[in-house]
């Protein structure tokens, strides 16, 4: 009986002929610099130089060439998708590549340029794979697995044959994901009769799915686990032949490598060979060190490996190149600069950390005091009680009108709602972070229960089948459509108008589905109502706002002031006579410059051209709206993102608001409706319900915390490294204005003096800060935006390509002790990473 392994071996001659005709024979190179570290020669096959940038083109080429089908489908987020797309183009076959929805846009564009179709499906490669298999079953297209395919395995065997025909090896390290290359190596070994060759399967410790599946005698699915070797992070298809073939190979062992070892291998190959290797390729370099003791027992050993690919994202590469090595051997291996592991400059010695008391859950006493009022939990309980009533009314209406109602579903929704009510009766955890988790989850579950039967375009009346849940839709004189006004939105708009302290007789607040939608509504309404054709802006505006104005007006009609000073901007207005002036009270920029909106509004109100003033208060909420309204009651427009501070750290829905004169309201409502800018029902239900004093208390708490952190960073960081900026600091250029506003924001920025650095070089600082924060038990999140309970750190360039990079720390409400720990974590990370530059 012919085994699967023999079937693959029988395909190898044809695979060799195919790859010889269409692919290059890549270089085999000895890495001499590795020998002093491991004591034996290490020879690498440079498949990162292969067509499409990896060995995957071999298996894909042969599988597509041998297919009798004119249509091929494959799933991938990386090299396999590129390879199949290229092979399809080579042989004139129609190819569809299914990508997960979060796949790299760069990979997507490369696949499209090769002429393949792209289908986006699911959140993971596993989801994409299921979709590709479904497409194959329903359309008849041939599904080409990246490993569970005999022709693919035979194609991968050709790279091993080329290597073994050139160099006589004793050991061969194989980077392993789904096992296609490993099985190809086994087939190649048998084809060449290399019985003494020892094969070593190498996987990342963070995602060892192949070894785990082998140990469990079947495919084991692992959850999402990030690894530098993302090309090896593969959940194996059940019944894959790659789990069967190795059973016929006795001279085989398994090895795992850490993320630090993978990063070291990548950096070493780049610094010492000027070769770009992805994490999967670098794994083999690190593995050669781990087998040192075993190999040295065998004289005259020669070890081989494959640089299996070079398609690494630049951000991932920088993370590996700047990894904070704790192992001296790996640190020495990684580059030629002579730096030592965990090198710390002497100036870091002045950073001290006082002892503080911790709670049982590891958080610090005083952290986030009063940041989540119990009123929010009470609101959820009231909400579930109302849902009980609505469910009962809905059931009664369906019964009285003889409308279909699935009792099983109704009972399930009721059970969920009851479960939430029961959970709300339990004692709240002491930890603010755990309270936040509970509130977020229960709020979203409660909303899902409330809207389970709701429709986006509810019916007015009906027979047999009910297409609405909120009975207010029945016989409605309005438009039952999600893009039009939604229940709950007017109440939120009224609360926001009250929070801004503006009279409803003169102005209205309109909710939108994001901060960017709020800008779009504010500007487009002003443009239509005031016939705006040219604008003057402060030196900095959010880049997406600028892009939209360029689309609407053209670049020549946008004039940018070189000063944040209100008098200077007023003088420029007198000279240019624009139709509108745009400014933020606090710029989202490393220098965090401020504009005196009150003075600017008053001066513009006296200007002969009477421009419209449009103000974005997102960075400095609430304080400048009244100044705009009082000075320019008919031509001042104010907007904010409601996805920041007004979420109370819950980050539970996207929203924005526009404060607009009543005389512009009708136009604004049409613009919001026609452009689809309004907040939908789900977002309205989730929007936190608060009193103005609750929001003010939280903002003040965050600003006080940010000032504490900023002061500590100024103390800890030498001024020749980074400039620490915060409007609340006495040395800030606009500190006096900050005091008058009684607002400073909660973002601390750190700008490197070397402005030639790029964002990718700052990103490793963020990663290092997270590790430091973990060791100091202080909450810190890598992420964008601000207004959260847990502080957030990001490497930004104001999200604009032309702006210099900087670090932005969005500080959450903290105790004084926790603020010090946060500053210690960030400053330590900066000094560690920059010492390697």
ZAMARGU-4260 file (C-alpha; in steps of 0.2 Angstrom, whole numbers, plus 5000, padded with zeros to 4 digits):
<rodrens>
0) 5000/5000/5000 | 5007/5017/4995 | 5009/5029/5009 | 5006/5048/5008 | 5024/5051/5010
5) 5028/5040/4995 | 5015/5049/4985 | 5024/5065/4989 | 5041/5058/4985 | 5034/5052/4968
10) 5029/5070/4964 | 5046/5077/4967 | 5054/5075/4950 | 5039/5085/4942 | 5040/5098/4955
15) 5059/5100/4952 | 5056/5102/4934 | 5043/5115/4937 | 5053/5125/4949 | 5068/5125/4939
20) 5059/5132/4924 | 5050/5146/4933 | 5060/5150/4950 | 5077/5156/4954 | 5090/5144/4963
25) 5093/5155/4979 | 5110/5157/4987 | 5117/5146/5000 | 5128/5155/5012 | 5138/5151/5028
30) 5135/5163/5042 | 5153/5163/5049 | 5149/5175/5063 | 5138/5162/5071 | 5152/5149/5073
35) 5160/5158/5088 | 5143/5158/5097 | 5138/5140/5094 | 5154/5131/5089 | 5150/5124/5072
40) 5146/5130/5055 | 5128/5136/5051 | 5123/5136/5032 | 5108/5145/5027 | 5097/5144/5011
45) 5092/5162/5007 | 5074/5159/5002 | 5070/5177/5007 | 5077/5181/4990 | 5065/5170/4981
50) 5051/5176/4969 | 5037/5184/4980 | 5049/5185/4995 | 5048/5167/5002 | 5049/5148/4999
55) 5030/5148/4998 | 5031/5151/4979 | 5038/5134/4976 | 5023/5124/4983 | 5010/5136/4976
60) 5018/5136/4959 | 5018/5117/4958 | 5000/5115/4965 | 4993/5128/4953 | 5003/5121/4938
65) 4996/5103/4941 | 4978/5108/4945 | 4966/5104/4931 | 4954/5118/4937 | 4954/5135/4929
70) 4949/5143/4946 | 4959/5142/4962 | 4955/5149/4979 | 4967/5150/4994 | 4966/5158/5011
75) 4981/5168/5018 | 4986/5184/5027 | 5004/5183/5020 | 5016/5173/5010 | 5005/5159/5003
80) 4992/5171/4997 | 5005/5181/4987 | 5013/5165/4980 | 4996/5158/4974 | 4992/5174/4966
85) 5008/5175/4957 | 5007/5157/4952 | 4989/5160/4945 | 4995/5174/4935 | 5010/5164/4928
90) 4998/5150/4922 | 4983/5161/4917 | 4971/5154/4930 | 4958/5164/4939 | 4963/5166/4958
95) 4954/5172/4973 | 4963/5175/4989 | 4952/5176/5005 | 4960/5187/5018 | 4955/5191/5036
100) 4947/5208/5037 | 4962/5215/5047 | 4975/5209/5034 | 4989/5221/5030 | 4983/5234/5016
105) 5000/5232/5009 | 4998/5213/5006 | 4981/5216/4999 | 4987/5228/4986 | 5001/5217/4981
110) 4989/5202/4979 | 4978/5214/4968 | 4992/5220/4958 | 4996/5201/4953 | 4978/5201/4946
115) 4970/5190/4959 | 4953/5194/4967 | 4953/5198/4985 | 4939/5192/4997 | 4939/5199/5015
120) 4930/5187/5027 | 4931/5185/5046 | 4943/5192/5059 | 4956/5178/5058 | 4965/5167/5046
125) 4955/5152/5052 | 4939/5162/5048 | 4946/5166/5030 | 4951/5147/5028 | 4933/5142/5032
130) 4927/5154/5019 | 4939/5148/5006 | 4934/5130/5009 | 4915/5136/5007 | 4919/5145/4991
135) 4928/5129/4984 | 4913/5118/4989 | 4900/5130/4982 | 4909/5135/4966 | 4920/5121/4962
140) 4936/5131/4963 | 4951/5121/4969 | 4956/5125/4986 | 4975/5126/4988 | 4980/5124/5007
145) 4997/5131/5012 | 5002/5114/5019 | 4988/5101/5018 | 4991/5097/4999 | 5003/5084/4992
150) 5008/5095/4977 | 5012/5110/4989 | 5023/5098/5000 | 5032/5092/4985 | 5035/5109/4979
155) 5042/5114/4996 | 5053/5099/4995 | 5063/5107/4981 | 5071/5120/4992 | 5078/5106/5003
160) 5084/5096/4988 | 5093/5111/4981 | 5102/5114/4999 | 5107/5096/5002 | 5114/5094/4984
165) 5125/5109/4987 | 5130/5106/5005 | 5132/5089/5015 | 5123/5093/5032 | 5121/5083/5048
170) 5107/5093/5055 | 5094/5104/5047 | 5083/5116/5056 | 5065/5118/5049 | 5054/5133/5053
175) 5037/5125/5056 | 5019/5132/5056 | 5007/5120/5047 | 5021/5108/5043 | 5021/5109/5024
180) 5040/5113/5024 | 5044/5100/5037 | 5035/5087/5027 | 5044/5093/5012 | 5060/5091/5021
185) 5056/5073/5026 | 5051/5069/5008 | 5067/5077/5001 | 5078/5067/5014 | 5070/5051/5008
190) 5071/5056/4990 | 5090/5059/4992 | 5092/5044/5003 | 5100/5055/5017 | 5095/5044/5031
195) 5108/5051/5044 | 5102/5068/5042 | 5094/5074/5058 | 5079/5086/5056 | 5074/5099/5069
200) 5057/5106/5069 | 5057/5124/5075 | 5042/5133/5082 | 5039/5149/5092 | 5035/5146/5110
205) 5021/5158/5109 | 5012/5148/5096 | 5017/5130/5096 | 5002/5123/5087 | 5011/5109/5077
210) 5020/5102/5092 | 5005/5103/5102 | 4994/5094/5089 | 5007/5080/5087 | 5007/5077/5105
215) 4988/5076/5106 | 4987/5065/5090 | 4976/5077/5081 | 4974/5096/5077 | 4973/5107/5092
220) 4967/5125/5089 | 4976/5138/5099 | 4968/5155/5102 | 4976/5171/5096 | 4994/5173/5102
225) 5005/5187/5095 | 5022/5182/5089 | 5036/5189/5079 | 5035/5173/5069 | 5017/5177/5063
230) 5021/5166/5047 | 5022/5151/5059 | 5006/5155/5069 | 4995/5143/5060 | 4981/5132/5067
235) 4982/5116/5058 | 4967/5109/5048 | 4959/5094/5056 | 4965/5078/5047 | 4980/5087/5039
240) 4992/5075/5030 | 5006/5085/5038 | 5002/5077/5055 | 5003/5060/5047 | 5019/5061/5036
245) 5031/5064/5051 | 5026/5047/5059 | 5037/5039/5046 | 5053/5049/5051 | 5062/5043/5066
250) 5077/5056/5065 | 5066/5070/5070 | 5065/5082/5085 | 5056/5097/5090 | 5062/5114/5097
255) 5054/5130/5103 | 5061/5147/5102 | 5056/5163/5113 | 5051/5180/5106 | 5068/5186/5112
260) 5077/5173/5102 | 5067/5177/5087 | 5071/5195/5088 | 5089/5192/5091 | 5090/5181/5075
265) 5081/5195/5064 | 5093/5209/5071 | 5108/5198/5068 | 5104/5193/5050 | 5101/5212/5046
270) 5116/5219/5055 | 5128/5206/5050 | 5122/5200/5033 | 5112/5215/5027 | 5097/5203/5024
275) 5079/5206/5029 | 5072/5191/5037 | 5054/5189/5044 | 5052/5181/5061 | 5048/5164/5054
280) 5065/5165/5045 | 5075/5171/5060 | 5068/5157/5071 | 5081/5145/5063 | 5095/5157/5068
285) 5090/5157/5086 | 5087/5138/5086 | 5106/5135/5081 | 5111/5142/5098 | 5099/5131/5107
290) 5105/5115/5100 | 5123/5119/5104 | 5126/5107/5118 | 5119/5092/5107 | 5129/5097/5091
295) 5146/5099/5100 | 5145/5081/5105 | 5146/5076/5087 | 5162/5081/5079 | 5162/5088/5061
300) 5144/5093/5062 | 5136/5105/5049 | 5120/5113/5053 | 5108/5121/5040 | 5093/5131/5040
305) 5082/5142/5029 | 5079/5160/5029 | 5062/5155/5023 | 5055/5173/5019 | 5059/5191/5020
310) 5041/5199/5020 | 5041/5208/5036 | 5031/5223/5040 | 5043/5238/5044 | 5035/5241/5062
315) 5037/5222/5066 | 5055/5224/5060 | 5059/5239/5071 | 5051/5230/5086 | 5063/5215/5084
320) 5078/5226/5080 | 5075/5237/5096 | 5070/5222/5107 | 5076/5225/5125 | 5087/5209/5127
325) 5089/5202/5144 | 5101/5187/5138 | 5119/5193/5135 | 5122/5180/5122 | 5107/5186/5112
330) 5112/5204/5114 | 5129/5201/5108 | 5123/5190/5094 | 5110/5203/5088 | 5122/5217/5082
335) 5140/5223/5081 | 5138/5238/5091 | 5145/5230/5107 | 5130/5235/5118 | 5126/5224/5133
340) 5110/5217/5138 | 5099/5229/5148 | 5112/5242/5148 | 5107/5257/5159 | 5115/5274/5158
345) 5121/5281/5175 | 5109/5295/5174 | 5095/5283/5177 | 5101/5280/5194 | 5092/5296/5200
350) 5075/5287/5197 | 5068/5281/5213 | 5052/5273/5218 | 5044/5274/5235 | 5036/5259/5244
355) 5017/5260/5243 | 5003/5249/5249 | 4994/5238/5237 | 4977/5231/5237 | 4974/5212/5235
360) 4971/5213/5216 | 4988/5222/5213 | 4981/5239/5210 | 4986/5254/5221 | 4976/5262/5235
365) 4969/5279/5228 | 4970/5274/5210 | 4955/5281/5200 | 4946/5287/5215 | 4927/5291/5211
370) 4930/5288/5192 | 4915/5277/5190 | 4900/5283/5200 | 4888/5270/5207 | 4875/5280/5197
375) 4881/5271/5181 | 4877/5254/5189 | 4860/5260/5195 | 4856/5266/5178 | 4859/5249/5171
380) 4848/5241/5184 | 4834/5254/5179 | 4837/5250/5161 | 4834/5232/5163 | 4818/5235/5173
385) 4812/5245/5158 | 4817/5231/5147 | 4806/5220/5157 | 4791/5231/5154 | 4795/5233/5136
390) 4796/5214/5133 | 4780/5212/5142 | 4771/5225/5131 | 4779/5218/5116 | 4772/5200/5120
395) 4755/5207/5124 | 4754/5217/5108 | 4759/5202/5097 | 4746/5191/5106 | 4732/5204/5104
400) 4736/5207/5086 | 4739/5189/5082 | 4757/5192/5076 | 4770/5178/5076 | 4782/5178/5091
405) 4795/5165/5094 | 4793/5161/5112 | 4810/5152/5113 | 4819/5168/5108 | 4808/5179/5119
410) 4812/5168/5134 | 4831/5168/5130 | 4831/5187/5129 | 4822/5188/5146 | 4834/5176/5153
415) 4849/5187/5148 | 4840/5202/5155 | 4837/5193/5172 | 4855/5187/5173 | 4861/5205/5171
420) 4849/5211/5185 | 4856/5197/5196 | 4874/5201/5193 | 4870/5220/5197 | 4865/5214/5215
425) 4882/5207/5219 | 4895/5218/5228 | 4906/5228/5217 | 4925/5224/5216 | 4937/5236/5224
430) 4947/5238/5209 | 4942/5252/5198 | 4948/5242/5182 | 4937/5227/5187 | 4922/5239/5190
435) 4925/5246/5173 | 4926/5229/5165 | 4909/5224/5174 | 4900/5240/5169 | 4906/5239/5151
440) 4900/5221/5149 | 4884/5223/5158 | 4879/5239/5149 | 4882/5231/5132 | 4873/5215/5137
445) 4858/5225/5143 | 4858/5235/5127 | 4859/5220/5116 | 4844/5213/5126 | 4834/5229/5124
450) 4837/5229/5105 | 4836/5210/5101 | 4819/5212/5093 | 4822/5229/5086 | 4823/5234/5067
455) 4833/5247/5059 | 4818/5252/5049 | 4803/5247/5060 | 4786/5244/5053 | 4771/5256/5055
460) 4759/5242/5056 | 4758/5224/5050 | 4749/5208/5048 | 4756/5191/5053 | 4774/5196/5056
465) 4780/5209/5068 | 4794/5220/5061 | 4797/5232/5076 | 4800/5231/5095 | 4798/5249/5101
470) 4779/5251/5100 | 4781/5270/5097 | 4785/5266/5079 | 4767/5260/5077 | 4757/5273/5067
475) 4771/5285/5068 | 4770/5301/5058 | 4789/5302/5056 | 4801/5291/5046 | 4805/5274/5054
480) 4823/5273/5047 | 4839/5272/5056 | 4847/5286/5047 | 4834/5298/5053 | 4831/5304/5071
485) 4833/5290/5084 | 4824/5287/5100 | 4835/5293/5115 | 4845/5305/5104 | 4835/5321/5109
490) 4837/5317/5127 | 4856/5316/5125 | 4857/5332/5115 | 4847/5341/5129 | 4859/5334/5142
495) 4874/5340/5132 | 4867/5357/5129 | 4864/5359/5148 | 4882/5353/5151 | 4889/5366/5139
500) 4879/5380/5149 | 4870/5386/5133 | 4852/5392/5131 | 4841/5380/5121 | 4832/5396/5114
505) 4847/5401/5104 | 4856/5385/5100 | 4854/5367/5097 | 4866/5352/5100 | 4866/5339/5086
510) 4873/5322/5090 | 4884/5313/5077 | 4891/5295/5075 | 4909/5301/5078 | 4920/5316/5081
515) 4925/5316/5063 | 4907/5316/5058 | 4904/5331/5070 | 4917/5341/5060 | 4910/5336/5044
520) 4892/5341/5050 | 4899/5358/5057 | 4909/5363/5042 | 4897/5357/5028 | 4882/5366/5037
525) 4893/5382/5038 | 4898/5380/5020 | 4881/5378/5014 | 4873/5391/5026 | 4887/5404/5024
530) 4893/5400/5006 | 4911/5397/5013 | 4924/5397/4999 | 4940/5401/5009 | 4946/5398/5027
535) 4960/5403/5039 | 4966/5390/5051 | 4977/5390/5066 | 4995/5383/5063 | 4988/5365/5068
540) 4972/5357/5065 | 4968/5338/5065 | 4975/5331/5049 | 4959/5323/5043 | 4949/5339/5045
545) 4962/5348/5034 | 4961/5334/5021 | 4942/5336/5021 | 4943/5355/5018 | 4955/5352/5004
550) 4942/5341/4996 | 4929/5354/4998 | 4938/5370/4995 | 4955/5365/4986 | 4972/5368/4994
555) 4974/5386/4987 | 4959/5392/4998 | 4965/5386/5014 | 4977/5399/5023 | 4987/5394/5038
560) 4992/5406/5051 | 5010/5405/5058 | 5004/5410/5075 | 4993/5403/5089 | 4991/5421/5096
565) 4973/5427/5094 | 4978/5445/5089 | 4990/5438/5076 | 4976/5428/5069 | 4964/5442/5069
570) 4976/5453/5060 | 4978/5440/5046 | 4959/5438/5045 | 4959/5457/5041 | 4972/5455/5028
575) 4965/5439/5019 | 4946/5441/5023 | 4942/5422/5023 | 4924/5416/5025 | 4928/5406/5040
580) 4941/5404/5054 | 4945/5387/5062 | 4955/5384/5078 | 4956/5372/5093 | 4958/5379/5110
585) 4972/5365/5113 | 4981/5358/5098 | 4984/5339/5096 | 5002/5342/5093 | 5018/5338/5102
590) 5020/5357/5108 | 5001/5357/5114 | 4999/5375/5109 | 4983/5384/5114 | 4972/5397/5106
595) 4962/5410/5116 | 4946/5406/5109 | 4936/5419/5119 | 4948/5433/5113 | 4948/5427/5095
600) 4929/5425/5095 | 4927/5443/5102 | 4939/5450/5089 | 4931/5441/5074 | 4914/5447/5079
605) 4921/5465/5076 | 4929/5461/5060 | 4921/5469/5044 | 4921/5452/5035 | 4911/5443/5049
610) 4918/5426/5046 | 4911/5410/5053 | 4921/5404/5068 | 4922/5384/5069 | 4930/5378/5085
615) 4935/5360/5089 | 4935/5357/5108 | 4939/5339/5109 | 4956/5341/5117 | 4950/5354/5129
620) 4931/5349/5132 | 4917/5361/5136 | 4927/5377/5141 | 4927/5387/5125 | 4909/5384/5119
625) 4901/5399/5129 | 4914/5411/5123 | 4910/5406/5105 | 4891/5408/5108 | 4892/5424/5118
630) 4903/5433/5105 | 4897/5426/5089 | 4879/5420/5093 | 4874/5418/5074 | 4890/5414/5066
635) 4900/5403/5079 | 4900/5384/5078 | 4907/5373/5091 | 4910/5354/5090 | 4918/5340/5100
640) 4921/5322/5099 | 4910/5313/5112 | 4921/5297/5110 | 4934/5304/5123 | 4930/5312/5140
645) 4912/5310/5139 | 4913/5291/5138 | 4920/5291/5156 | 4934/5279/5151 | 4921/5266/5145
650) 4925/5268/5126 | 4908/5260/5123 | 4902/5270/5108 | 4908/5282/5095 | 4899/5299/5095
655) 4902/5318/5092 | 4892/5333/5095 | 4889/5350/5086 | 4883/5366/5094 | 4875/5377/5081
660) 4864/5392/5081 | 4845/5388/5079 | 4844/5398/5063 | 4856/5385/5055 | 4848/5370/5063
665) 4836/5365/5049 | 4851/5365/5037 | 4861/5355/5049 | 4848/5342/5051 | 4846/5339/5033
670) 4865/5337/5031 | 4866/5325/5045 | 4852/5315/5038 | 4858/5315/5020 | 4876/5311/5024
675) 4872/5298/5036 | 4881/5307/5051 | 4868/5304/5064 | 4870/5293/5080 | 4861/5276/5078
680) 4849/5268/5090 | 4862/5256/5097 | 4875/5271/5100 | 4861/5281/5108 | 4857/5267/5120
685) 4875/5265/5125 | 4879/5283/5127 | 4884/5286/5146 | 4870/5296/5155 | 4879/5309/5166
690) 4876/5325/5176 | 4888/5340/5172 | 4896/5339/5189 | 4900/5321/5186 | 4910/5325/5170
695) 4918/5340/5177 | 4924/5330/5192 | 4932/5317/5181 | 4940/5329/5170 | 4948/5338/5184
700) 4954/5322/5192 | 4963/5317/5175 | 4971/5334/5173 | 4978/5334/5191 | 4985/5316/5187
705) 4993/5322/5171 | 5001/5336/5180 | 5008/5325/5193 | 5015/5313/5179 | 5022/5328/5169
710) 5032/5335/5184 | 5039/5318/5187 | 5044/5315/5169 | 5053/5332/5169 | 5062/5327/5185
715) 5067/5310/5178 | 5072/5313/5160 | 5087/5322/5155 | 5083/5337/5144 | 5095/5332/5130
720) 5083/5317/5126 | 5065/5322/5126 | 5055/5338/5128 | 5041/5335/5141 | 5026/5346/5137
725) 5010/5349/5146 | 5000/5365/5147 | 4998/5363/5166 | 5017/5365/5168 | 5023/5383/5173
730) 5036/5383/5158 | 5023/5379/5145 | 5021/5393/5132 | 5002/5395/5135 | 5002/5391/5154
735) 4994/5407/5158 | 4980/5404/5146 | 4978/5386/5154 | 4976/5394/5171 | 4962/5406/5164
740) 4953/5392/5156 | 4955/5381/5171 | 4959/5367/5159 | 4975/5359/5153 | 4969/5342/5145
745) 4976/5326/5151 | 4989/5322/5138 | 5007/5323/5141 | 5018/5324/5126 | 5037/5319/5124
750) 5045/5325/5108 | 5063/5318/5104 | 5076/5332/5101 | 5081/5322/5086 | 5067/5325/5074
755) 5074/5314/5060 | 5068/5299/5070 | 5052/5290/5063 | 5037/5283/5072 | 5044/5265/5070
760) 5059/5270/5081 | 5048/5277/5095 | 5036/5262/5095 | 5049/5250/5104 | 5048/5263/5118
765) 5030/5260/5120 | 5032/5241/5121 | 5046/5244/5134 | 5036/5255/5144 | 5022/5242/5145
770) 5034/5229/5151 | 5041/5242/5164 | 5023/5246/5170 | 5019/5228/5171 | 5034/5226/5183
775) 5028/5241/5193 | 5010/5235/5194 | 5003/5251/5186 | 4990/5251/5173 | 4996/5256/5155
780) 4989/5253/5138 | 4997/5254/5121 | 4983/5263/5111 | 4978/5279/5104 | 4965/5292/5109
785) 4962/5299/5127 | 4950/5300/5141 | 4952/5283/5147 | 4953/5276/5165 | 4969/5267/5162
790) 4983/5278/5155 | 4987/5276/5136 | 5003/5277/5127 | 5006/5279/5109 | 5020/5283/5096
795) 5012/5297/5086 | 5016/5309/5072 | 4999/5318/5076 | 4994/5304/5064 | 5000/5316/5050
800) 5014/5311/5038 | 5023/5328/5038 | 5023/5330/5057 | 5038/5325/5068 | 5035/5310/5078
805) 5032/5311/5097 | 5026/5300/5112 | 5008/5304/5118 | 5004/5299/5136 | 4985/5300/5139
810) 4984/5300/5158 | 4970/5292/5167 | 4964/5297/5185 | 4978/5291/5197 | 4984/5293/5214
815) 5000/5302/5217 | 5009/5286/5220 | 5003/5278/5204 | 5007/5294/5194 | 5025/5292/5200
820) 5026/5274/5195 | 5019/5278/5178 | 5032/5291/5176 | 5046/5279/5182 | 5040/5266/5169
825) 5040/5278/5155 | 5056/5286/5159 | 5065/5270/5162 | 5059/5263/5145 | 5065/5279/5136
830) 5082/5278/5143 | 5084/5260/5140 | 5079/5260/5122 | 5087/5277/5117 | 5104/5270/5125
835) 5104/5258/5110 | 5102/5271/5096
</rodrens>
